[in-house]
Amino acid sequence: MRIIVIVLAIFLSGCALLPGGDDDTSDPGNGQIKVRVADPGKIDTDWWVTDHTDTNKVYISPTTARALGLSLVGGIVLSPSIFLPAQPDYQKVAVQFLNQSGRGGCKIVSGSQVSQFQYEFGYDCTASK
């Protein structure tokens, strides 16, 4: 029985990670920008980034479908943390977003978890000017 639950958990988490398994729109209309992160040897993942240039902060969260899949897996398996993205995963998205938006010289100066599936990163661009 435990094997079936583990296989089901892996399948459910994979559904949210597969291309096309996510029905979020690319323009949600609330200031979020979808960023696709490609890791060599891994599945590409989409993330939502909300940029607050007035406070030099970006908020990073997985797409809705992926967060739902991760939540379901967390409720099924005994060690859900192995499926959850860690702070370095979120920070990698923040750095990629800054690079893609023409702010490659900016540095991440702070990071904190806002909720189970959202991190906030402060950045400083003074060195790049």
C-alpha positions, -999 to 999 in steps of 0.1 A, spaced: 0 0 0 28 24 9 44 19 -26 11 28 -43 8 60 -22 44 70 -31 39 63 -68 6 83 -68 24 111 -50 52 112 -76 26 111 -104 6 140 -89 36 162 -83 48 154 -118 15 165 -134 20 200 -122 56 201 -135 50 188 -170 47 213 -198 10 218 -206 0 206 -172 -4 241 -161 -35 261 -172 -24 295 -157 -26 323 -182 5 341 -192 -10 375 -184 -29 372 -151 -35 410 -150 -22 415 -115 14 425 -122 27 390 -122 51 378 -148 56 341 -157 93 331 -158 103 297 -171 134 282 -155 153 255 -174 176 232 -154 199 209 -174 187 174 -169 155 185 -152 120 195 -162 115 232 -171 93 249 -144 72 280 -146 71 305 -117 52 337 -110 73 368 -103 58 400 -89 83 429 -91 80 459 -68 105 483 -82 95 510 -57 108 489 -28 134 468 -48 117 435 -39 105 406 -60 80 380 -49 85 345 -63 59 317 -62 52 286 -82 23 286 -106 -11 278 -92 -12 243 -107 22 234 -94 14 247 -59 -17 226 -59 2 196 -70 28 202 -43 1 206 -17 -16 174 -26 17 155 -25 25 170 9 -7 156 22 -1 121 9 35 113 16 53 110 49 82 133 39 67 160 18 97 183 21 116 163 -6 91 175 -32 90 212 -21 112 238 -37 138 253 -13 149 289 -9 178 285 -34 152 274 -60 132 306 -55 164 327 -54 175 313 -87 142 324 -102 147 359 -88 182 362 -103 170 349 -137 141 374 -136 165 403 -128 188 392 -156 160 389 -181 146 423 -172 179 441 -179 191 443 -143 218 417 -145 241 438 -123 216 438 -94 224 416 -64 200 398 -41 206 413 -6 178 396 14 154 368 13 126 355 35 97 331 32 64 349 30 42 318 29 45 281 22 49 288 -15 62 323 -17 95 340 -10 104 377 -10 138 388 -22 153 423 -18 177 434 -44 202 463 -48 211 478 -82 233 506 -71 265 488 -80 252 483 -116 247 520 -123 
